[in-house]
Every structure is written in C-alpha cells, then in structure tokens.
Amino acid sequence: MTAAVAGGPVDVLITHETIDGGTAKVEAVLRSNPQRWDEAALEYSRRSRRLVTALWGGVIPDLFIHGHLHTADRVELPTGQRIVSLGSDRQKKNIGVIHLGDLAWTWID
C-alpha cells in the first residue's frame, strides 16, 4: 500500500473490498449482517476495509468502485468523490461503464 500511496492521487480506484463509511446500503449490510457471516469472516472484512480505507485516503480517487458485499448502490460525497458499489452476478447493477472523459458512471442493466 505504501507504494500505491506514494504514487500520488488517482482518478479511479477499483477494489474488491469497500471502505469504512461508504454507501448507505453497504453500511446497512455491514451493520445488519443479513448473510449471517461468522465472526472470522466479519473480522477479515474489518481488517481489509481498514486497508482499503487507508488506501482511499492516500490516493484520493474521484471515483471508487468496489464489489464484495453484493449491494448495488452509489453516492456522491460532499468532496465530490463518488463511490459505486456493485451488485453480484445475476443482480441488476452488477456492471457499468466509466466514461473516461468525465469519469461519469452508467449502470448496464
């Protein structure tokens, strides 16, 4: 992660894991645990979220895209940064297009 952050800011960050404090629907899944993940899985996710959150803070992406929690959602933060959470296979909003000119995101349903 040190090398990634040392490279400076990025326009787009794509990861499997989310960040702490991401979209509302993802945060709701993390609070309610509807898939009934065991404590080991929850701890693994907490550790990886801490790493991805630190990376997010270090590279300051305009657009952050992640999967992992299979919860389609998106948000624009007061900073102007945008977060897109992808649904899983066979769910709507599991794929989209980044328009490179302005980094706009469009879902493909």
C-alpha positions in Angstrom: 0.0 0.0 0.0 2.9 2.4 0.7 4.0 2.2 -2.9 0.5 2.9 -4.1 0.0 5.9 -1.9 3.5 7.2 -2.8 2.4 7.3 -6.4 0.0 10.1 -5.5 -3.6 10.8 -6.3 -5.6 8.7 -8.8 -8.7 9.3 -10.8 -10.2 5.9 -10.3 -9.7 3.2 -7.7 -11.3 -0.3 -8.2 -11.1 -2.8 -5.4 -12.9 -5.9 -4.3 -13.4 -4.6 -0.7 -15.3 -1.4 0.3 -14.1 1.4 2.6 -15.4 2.3 6.0 -18.2 4.8 5.7 -19.1 4.0 2.1 -22.6 4.0 0.7 -25.7 3.8 2.9 -26.8 0.4 1.6 -23.4 -1.1 2.1 -23.1 0.3 5.6 -26.6 -1.2 6.4 -25.4 -4.6 5.3 -22.3 -4.3 7.5 -24.5 -3.4 10.5 -27.2 -6.0 10.0 -25.2 -8.9 8.6 -28.1 -10.4 6.6 -25.9 -13.2 5.2 -25.1 -14.3 8.7 -21.3 -14.3 8.2 -19.4 -15.8 11.1 -17.1 -13.7 13.3 -14.0 -14.8 11.5 -15.4 -13.6 8.2 -16.5 -10.3 9.8 -13.1 -9.7 11.3 -11.4 -10.5 7.9 -13.6 -7.9 6.3 -12.9 -5.3 9.0 -9.2 -5.8 8.5 -9.4 -5.5 4.7 -11.7 -2.5 5.0 -9.2 -0.7 7.2 -6.5 -1.2 4.5 -8.7 -0.1 1.6 -9.9 2.9 3.7 -6.3 3.9 4.2 -5.6 3.5 0.5 -8.7 5.5 -0.3 -7.5 8.3 1.9 -4.0 8.2 0.5 -4.8 8.2 -3.2 -7.9 10.3 -3.0 -9.8 8.9 -6.0 -12.5 10.9 -7.8 -14.3 7.6 -8.4 -14.2 4.5 -6.3 -15.7 1.2 -7.4 -16.0 -2.0 -5.4 -17.8 -5.2 -5.1 -17.5 -7.7 -2.2 -20.8 -7.1 -0.4 -23.0 -7.6 -3.5 -25.1 -4.5 -2.8 -25.7 -2.1 -5.7 -25.5 1.5 -4.5 -23.8 4.7 -5.2 -23.2 8.0 -3.5 -21.5 11.4 -4.2 -19.8 12.8 -1.2 -19.5 16.5 -0.2 -15.9 16.3 -1.5 -17.2 15.5 -5.0 -15.8 12.0 -4.7 -18.1 9.2 -5.9 -18.5 5.6 -4.6 -20.1 2.9 -6.7 -20.9 -0.5 -5.1 -21.6 -3.3 -7.5 -24.3 -5.9 -7.1 -23.4 -9.6 -7.6 -23.8 -11.8 -10.6 -27.4 -12.1 -11.7 -28.4 -9.0 -9.8 -29.2 -5.7 -11.6 -26.5 -3.1 -11.3 -23.6 -5.5 -11.2 -21.8 -3.9 -14.1 -21.4 -0.4 -15.6 -19.4 1.8 -17.8 -16.9 4.5 -16.8 -17.0 7.4 -19.3 -13.3 8.4 -19.4 -13.9 12.0 -20.5 -15.6 13.0 -17.2 -15.5 9.7 -15.2 -19.3 9.5 -15.2 -20.7 6.1 -14.2 -23.6 4.5 -16.1 -25.2 1.2 -14.9 -25.7 -1.5 -17.5 -28.9 -3.3 -16.6 
